[in-house]
Amino acid sequence: MYTAVPEPPVEYNPYSPATQHNPFPIYRWLRDEAPVYHNERVGFWALSRYDDVLAASLDTDTYLSGHGMTIEGLDAGNDILINKDQPEHTWHRRLVSRVFTPMAVASQEANIRGACRSLLADARERGSIDVIDDFSLLLPIAVICEMLGIPEDARGSIHDRSSRMLAMSATDGPPVLSDDVVSASLELAVQMVDVVHERAVAPGDDIITLLLQSEVVDDEGHTWRLTPEQVASRVVELVVAGHETTAKLIGNLVVALAWYPDQRAELAADPSLAAATVEEALRWDGPSHYQGRWVERPVELHGVTIPADSRVILLTGAAGHDDRVFDHPELFDLHREIGRNLALGWGIHLCLGQALARLEARVAIQELLAVAPRYALDDDGVVRAPSGQVRGHDHLPISVTG
């Protein structure tokens, strides 16, 4: 998956085929040679060192989220939580975070484990599975849709639309939003509006109903609720993030353990190491490699001035491989002490569903290794998902018997 590149290119473009195949050599070049990097052709600045990414994640007065999280800007102007700045962000997050409390997430473990065992029930008999299609994709979409209250017959179309929405063709130039990306975004939005309106008429014991009925008090003492349209936007955000990134995290973890069979054997023998293994997977090759921000005023860093009104991306994928912080960062080590793991964001924009994603990945790898402790990758069938921001696979076939 990561072919060695003797001399990394001096242009970092997350949409180029070479970068999508293996971004880590150029991440190293960025950290060492251009920690404040500018790609004029594509139109962004990039921070790649761990300390700089962490500082920018915490400095929400300078590094704003209201202009969208992606370079291409498809999400700019959308009424979603991750695009909100203070103080509005706090009020909206306060509402949604009620459904992702530690207790609420922990209560899902038995359901997640049961779903894993059901999905893997005939894996040994079949002899091989596609980790993405047959397992890591079906698990999180079932979990998040059940929590949200989305009918089972709608889940297939949700995945199709969210995958199309995130798919950006590999290109050596600036990203181009295809008509299908735009259409998929609109289709998913309309679908979720319909689901929310159905739940408003017939409330249930689910997250959508809770979001429709919950109230929050803002800094001025005003009490308000989300409109059905705002709830639909939150649902789009939760359902896309709640299954696409988790599915890719599990897939990337399966690759890591295939490359490091000694650590896979150690984990299979001691499943209690799964939580630490997931943390290392997030650092080593997480499902999201950058977080977009915007600066409205000039910012000087490392002797370079980022001008006002500029897109800045925080390269969490590069920060996790910073050898100023991590010894031998290119190696996968399930015993590594990580500290603050930036893979799912940090500060006020720490991924809302991060605890659920970690739980799903932990249970998934435990159950997969219980069935297939010596699985082997079918390299000829591996297909990477085309995306500048979300990193993972569309197909990841494995031999269950090894």
C-alpha positions as CSV (number, residue, x, y, z in Angstrom):
1,M,0.0,0.0,0.0
2,Y,2.9,2.4,0.7
3,T,5.4,2.1,-2.1
4,A,8.7,3.7,-1.2
5,V,9.4,7.0,-3.0
6,P,13.1,7.9,-3.0
7,E,12.6,11.6,-3.6
8,P,9.2,12.9,-2.6
9,P,7.7,15.5,-5.0
10,V,7.8,19.1,-3.8
11,E,4.1,19.6,-4.5
12,Y,1.6,18.3,-2.0
13,N,-1.8,17.7,-3.6
14,P,-4.1,15.3,-1.7
15,Y,-5.9,14.6,-4.9
16,S,-2.9,13.3,-7.0
17,P,-2.8,9.6,-7.6
18,A,0.7,9.3,-6.1
19,T,-0.3,11.1,-2.9
20,Q,-3.5,9.1,-2.5
21,H,-1.4,5.8,-2.9
22,N,1.2,6.8,-0.3
23,P,1.2,10.3,1.3
24,F,3.8,9.6,4.0
25,P,7.0,10.4,2.1
26,I,5.7,13.8,1.2
27,Y,4.4,14.3,4.7
28,R,8.0,13.8,5.9
29,W,9.2,16.4,3.4
30,L,6.6,18.9,4.4
31,R,7.4,18.5,8.1
32,D,11.1,18.9,7.5
33,E,11.3,21.4,4.6
34,A,8.0,23.3,4.5
35,P,6.1,23.1,7.8
36,V,4.0,26.0,6.5
37,Y,3.3,24.9,2.9
38,H,1.5,26.7,0.2
39,N,-0.1,25.1,-2.9
40,E,-1.0,28.0,-5.0
41,R,-2.3,25.9,-7.9
42,V,-4.9,24.1,-5.8
43,G,-5.4,26.9,-3.4
44,F,-4.5,26.1,0.2
45,W,-1.9,26.3,2.9
46,A,-1.0,23.2,5.0
47,L,0.4,22.7,8.5
48,S,2.1,19.3,9.0
49,R,4.0,19.2,12.3
50,Y,2.3,17.8,15.4
51,D,2.7,20.8,17.6
52,D,1.4,23.2,14.9
53,V,-1.6,21.1,14.1
54,L,-2.4,20.8,17.8
55,A,-2.0,24.5,18.4
56,A,-4.2,25.4,15.4
57,S,-6.9,22.9,16.6
58,L,-7.0,24.7,19.9
59,D,-6.9,28.3,18.5
60,T,-10.4,28.6,17.2
61,D,-10.2,32.4,17.2
62,T,-7.6,32.3,14.5
63,Y,-8.3,29.0,12.6
64,L,-12.0,29.2,11.8
65,S,-14.3,26.4,10.6
66,G,-17.2,28.4,9.1
67,H,-15.8,28.2,5.6
68,G,-16.0,24.5,5.4
69,M,-13.7,21.6,6.2
70,T,-12.6,20.6,2.7
71,I,-10.4,22.1,0.1
72,E,-13.0,21.8,-2.6
73,G,-15.5,23.7,-0.5
74,L,-18.6,21.5,-1.1
75,D,-19.5,21.8,2.6
76,A,-19.0,25.6,2.8
77,G,-22.2,27.2,4.0
78,N,-23.8,23.9,5.1
79,D,-25.6,24.0,8.4
80,I,-23.5,21.3,10.0
81,L,-21.9,21.2,13.4
82,I,-18.3,20.8,12.2
83,N,-18.6,24.0,10.2
84,K,-19.7,26.2,13.1
85,D,-17.5,28.7,15.0
86,Q,-17.9,30.0,18.6
87,P,-20.2,30.7,20.3
88,E,-22.8,29.1,18.1
89,H,-20.8,25.8,18.0
90,T,-21.1,25.3,21.7
91,W,-24.9,25.6,21.7
92,H,-25.4,23.2,18.9
93,R,-22.8,20.7,20.1
94,R,-24.5,20.8,23.6
95,L,-27.7,19.5,22.0
96,V,-26.1,16.7,19.9
97,S,-23.6,15.6,22.5
98,R,-26.4,14.4,24.7
99,V,-26.8,11.4,22.6
100,F,-23.1,10.4,22.7
101,T,-22.5,10.4,26.4
102,P,-20.0,7.7,27.7
103,M,-22.9,5.7,29.1
104,A,-24.9,5.9,25.9
105,V,-22.0,4.8,23.8
106,A,-20.9,2.0,26.2
107,S,-24.5,0.6,26.2
108,Q,-24.0,-0.2,22.5
109,E,-21.2,-2.7,23.0
110,A,-23.4,-5.8,23.2
111,N,-25.3,-4.8,20.1
112,I,-22.1,-4.1,18.2
113,R,-20.6,-7.4,19.3
114,G,-23.7,-9.3,18.3
115,A,-23.7,-7.5,14.9
116,C,-20.1,-8.5,14.3
117,R,-20.7,-12.1,15.1
118,S,-23.7,-12.2,12.8
119,L,-21.8,-10.6,9.9
120,L,-18.9,-13.1,10.4
121,A,-21.0,-16.2,11.1
122,D,-20.3,-17.9,7.7
123,A,-16.8,-16.4,7.1
124,R,-14.9,-19.6,7.8
125,E,-17.3,-21.6,5.6
126,R,-16.8,-19.1,2.8
127,G,-13.1,-19.0,3.2
128,S,-12.7,-15.3,2.2
129,I,-14.6,-12.0,2.7
130,D,-14.3,-8.5,1.5
131,V,-13.6,-6.7,4.8
132,I,-15.3,-3.5,3.5
133,D,-18.3,-4.8,1.7
134,D,-19.0,-7.8,4.0
135,F,-18.1,-6.4,7.4
136,S,-16.6,-3.0,8.2
137,L,-19.2,-1.1,6.1
138,L,-22.3,-3.0,7.2
139,L,-21.4,-2.8,10.9
140,P,-21.3,1.0,11.5
141,I,-24.1,1.9,9.2
142,A,-26.4,-0.6,11.0
143,V,-25.3,0.8,14.4
144,I,-25.7,4.5,13.6
145,C,-28.9,4.1,11.7
146,E,-30.4,2.1,14.5
147,M,-29.4,4.8,17.0
148,L,-30.8,7.5,14.7
149,G,-34.0,5.7,14.0
150,I,-33.5,5.4,10.3
151,P,-35.5,2.5,8.7
152,E,-33.5,-0.5,7.6
153,D,-34.7,-0.3,4.0
154,A,-33.1,3.2,3.7
155,R,-29.6,2.2,4.7
156,G,-28.4,0.9,1.4
157,S,-29.2,4.1,-0.4
158,I,-27.6,6.2,2.4
159,H,-24.3,4.4,1.9
160,D,-24.5,4.8,-1.8
161,R,-25.1,8.5,-1.6
162,S,-22.5,9.2,1.1
163,S,-19.8,7.3,-0.8
164,R,-20.6,9.2,-4.0
165,M,-20.6,12.4,-2.1
166,L,-17.1,11.7,-0.7
167,A,-15.6,10.4,-3.9
168,M,-13.1,12.8,-5.5
169,S,-11.4,11.6,-8.6
170,A,-7.6,11.5,-8.4
171,T,-6.1,14.4,-10.3
172,D,-2.8,16.2,-10.5
173,G,-4.5,19.6,-10.6
174,P,-7.2,21.3,-8.5
175,P,-10.1,19.2,-7.4
176,V,-13.2,19.1,-9.6
177,L,-16.7,18.6,-8.2
178,S,-18.4,16.2,-10.5
179,D,-22.1,16.4,-11.1
180,D,-22.5,13.1,-9.3
181,V,-20.9,14.4,-6.1
182,V,-23.3,17.4,-6.1
183,S,-26.3,15.2,-7.0
184,A,-25.4,12.7,-4.2
185,S,-25.2,15.5,-1.6
186,L,-28.6,16.8,-2.6
187,E,-30.2,13.3,-2.7
188,L,-28.9,12.5,0.8
189,A,-30.1,15.8,2.2
190,V,-33.6,15.4,0.7
191,Q,-33.7,11.8,2.0
192,M,-32.9,12.9,5.6
193,V,-35.4,15.7,5.5
194,D,-38.0,13.1,4.6
195,V,-36.9,10.8,7.4
196,V,-36.9,13.6,10.0
197,H,-40.4,14.8,9.0
198,E,-41.6,11.2,9.3
199,R,-40.2,11.0,12.8
200,A,-41.7,14.4,13.8
201,V,-45.1,12.9,13.0
202,A,-44.4,9.6,14.7
203,P,-41.8,10.1,17.5
204,G,-39.7,7.1,18.6
205,D,-37.0,6.1,21.1
206,D,-34.1,7.3,18.9
207,I,-31.7,10.2,18.3
208,I,-33.8,12.0,15.7
209,T,-36.7,12.2,18.1
210,L,-34.4,13.4,20.9
211,L,-32.9,16.1,18.6
212,L,-36.4,17.3,17.6
213,Q,-37.6,17.5,21.2
214,S,-34.5,18.8,23.0
215,E,-34.0,22.4,24.1
216,V,-30.8,24.4,24.8
217,V,-30.1,27.7,26.4
218,D,-27.7,30.0,24.6
219,D,-25.3,32.6,26.1
220,E,-28.0,35.2,26.0
221,G,-30.4,33.1,28.0
222,H,-32.7,32.3,25.0
223,T,-34.2,28.8,24.9
224,W,-34.5,27.2,21.5
225,R,-34.9,24.0,19.5
226,L,-33.5,22.8,16.3
227,T,-35.8,23.1,13.3
228,P,-36.6,19.9,11.4
229,E,-34.3,21.1,8.6
230,Q,-31.5,21.7,11.1
231,V,-32.1,18.2,12.6
232,A,-31.8,16.8,9.0
233,S,-28.5,18.5,8.6
234,R,-27.2,17.0,11.9
235,V,-28.4,13.6,10.8
236,V,-26.6,13.8,7.4
237,E,-23.4,14.7,9.3
238,L,-23.8,11.9,11.8
239,V,-24.7,9.2,9.3
240,V,-21.9,10.0,6.9
241,A,-19.2,10.4,9.6
242,G,-20.8,7.6,11.6
243,H,-20.2,4.9,9.0
244,E,-17.7,6.1,6.3
245,T,-14.8,6.9,8.6
246,T,-15.4,3.9,10.9
247,A,-15.5,1.5,8.0
248,K,-12.3,2.9,6.7
249,L,-10.6,2.8,10.1
250,I,-11.4,-0.9,10.5
251,G,-10.1,-1.6,7.0
252,N,-6.8,0.3,7.6
253,L,-6.4,-1.6,10.9
254,V,-6.8,-4.9,9.1
255,V,-4.1,-3.8,6.7
256,A,-1.8,-2.8,9.5
257,L,-2.1,-6.1,11.3
258,A,-1.6,-8.0,8.1
259,W,1.7,-6.2,7.6
260,Y,2.7,-6.8,11.3
261,P,1.7,-10.5,11.9
262,D,3.6,-10.7,15.1
263,Q,1.5,-7.9,16.6
264,R,-1.7,-9.5,15.1
265,A,-0.8,-12.8,16.9
266,E,-0.2,-10.9,20.2
267,L,-3.6,-9.2,19.9
268,A,-5.4,-12.4,19.0
269,A,-3.9,-14.0,22.1
270,D,-4.8,-11.0,24.3
271,P,-7.9,-9.2,23.1
272,S,-7.6,-6.7,25.9
273,L,-4.9,-5.0,23.8
274,A,-7.6,-4.0,21.2
275,A,-8.2,-0.5,22.5
276,A,-4.4,0.4,22.3
277,T,-4.3,-1.2,18.9
278,V,-7.1,1.0,17.7
279,E,-5.3,4.1,19.0
280,E,-2.2,3.1,17.1
281,A,-4.2,2.5,13.9
282,L,-5.7,6.0,14.2
283,R,-2.2,7.5,14.5
284,W,-0.6,5.2,11.9
285,D,-3.1,5.6,9.1
286,G,-6.4,7.2,10.3
287,P,-9.5,7.5,8.2
288,S,-9.2,11.3,7.9
289,H,-5.9,12.9,7.0
290,Y,-6.7,16.6,7.1
291,Q,-9.1,19.1,8.7
292,G,-9.9,22.3,6.9
293,R,-9.8,25.7,8.5
294,W,-9.8,29.4,7.3
295,V,-7.9,32.4,8.6
296,E,-9.4,35.9,8.3
297,R,-6.2,37.7,9.3
298,P,-2.5,37.1,8.5
299,V,-0.8,34.4,10.5
300,E,3.0,34.1,10.8
301,L,4.5,30.8,11.6
302,H,8.1,29.5,11.1
303,G,9.0,32.7,9.4
304,V,6.2,32.3,6.8
305,T,3.1,34.6,6.6
306,I,-0.2,33.0,5.7
307,P,-2.2,35.9,4.2
308,A,-5.7,36.8,5.4
309,D,-8.7,35.0,3.8
310,S,-6.8,31.8,3.2
311,R,-7.7,28.1,3.4
312,V,-5.5,26.2,5.8
313,I,-5.6,22.5,6.2
314,L,-4.4,20.8,9.4
315,L,-2.6,17.6,8.3
316,T,-3.5,15.2,11.1
317,G,-2.2,12.3,9.0
318,A,1.2,14.0,8.8
319,A,1.2,15.1,12.5
320,G,0.7,11.4,13.6
321,H,4.0,10.6,11.9
322,D,6.0,13.5,13.3
323,D,9.3,12.0,14.6
324,R,9.7,15.1,16.8
325,V,6.9,13.4,18.9
326,F,6.9,9.7,18.0
327,D,9.9,7.4,17.8
328,H,10.0,5.5,14.5
329,P,6.5,6.7,13.5
330,E,6.4,4.7,10.3
331,L,6.3,1.5,12.4
332,F,3.0,0.1,13.8
333,D,3.4,-0.6,17.5
334,L,0.4,-1.5,19.5
335,H,2.4,-0.8,22.7
336,R,3.1,2.8,21.7
337,E,2.3,5.6,24.2
338,I,0.5,8.1,22.1
339,G,-0.9,10.8,24.5
340,R,-3.0,13.2,22.6
341,N,-4.1,11.4,19.4
342,L,-5.0,14.1,16.8
343,A,-6.5,11.6,14.2
344,L,-10.1,12.5,14.9
345,G,-9.5,16.2,15.7
346,W,-8.9,18.0,19.0
347,G,-10.3,20.8,21.0
348,I,-13.9,21.8,20.4
349,H,-14.0,20.0,17.1
350,L,-13.0,16.6,18.4
351,C,-15.2,14.2,16.5
352,L,-18.5,14.0,18.2
353,G,-18.8,10.2,17.6
354,Q,-15.1,9.4,18.3
355,A,-16.0,7.2,21.3
356,L,-18.5,5.2,19.2
357,A,-15.9,4.8,16.4
358,R,-13.3,3.6,18.8
359,L,-15.7,1.1,20.4
360,E,-16.8,-0.3,17.0
361,A,-13.2,-0.7,15.8
362,R,-12.2,-2.3,19.0
363,V,-15.0,-4.9,19.0
364,A,-14.7,-5.4,15.2
365,I,-11.0,-6.4,15.3
366,Q,-11.6,-8.6,18.4
367,E,-14.4,-10.5,16.6
368,L,-12.5,-10.7,13.3
369,L,-9.4,-12.2,14.9
370,A,-11.6,-14.7,16.9
371,V,-12.8,-16.0,13.5
372,A,-9.6,-15.4,11.4
373,P,-6.5,-15.0,13.5
374,R,-4.2,-15.7,10.6
375,Y,-6.0,-13.9,7.7
376,A,-4.1,-12.9,4.6
377,L,-4.7,-10.0,2.3
378,D,-5.7,-10.7,-1.3
379,D,-3.5,-7.9,-2.7
380,D,-4.8,-8.2,-6.3
381,G,-8.3,-7.3,-5.1
382,V,-7.5,-4.3,-3.0
383,V,-9.1,-1.1,-4.3
384,R,-8.4,2.3,-2.6
385,A,-11.3,4.7,-2.2
386,P,-10.7,7.9,-4.2
387,S,-10.9,10.8,-1.8
388,G,-8.6,13.7,-0.9
389,Q,-9.6,13.8,2.8
390,V,-11.0,10.4,3.8
391,R,-8.4,7.6,3.5
392,G,-9.4,3.9,3.1
393,H,-10.5,1.2,0.8
394,D,-13.5,0.4,-1.4
395,H,-12.5,-3.2,-1.4
396,L,-10.3,-5.2,0.9
397,P,-10.5,-9.0,0.3
398,I,-8.9,-11.3,2.7
399,S,-8.5,-15.1,3.0
400,V,-10.0,-16.1,6.3
401,T,-8.0,-19.2,6.7
402,G,-4.7,-17.5,5.9
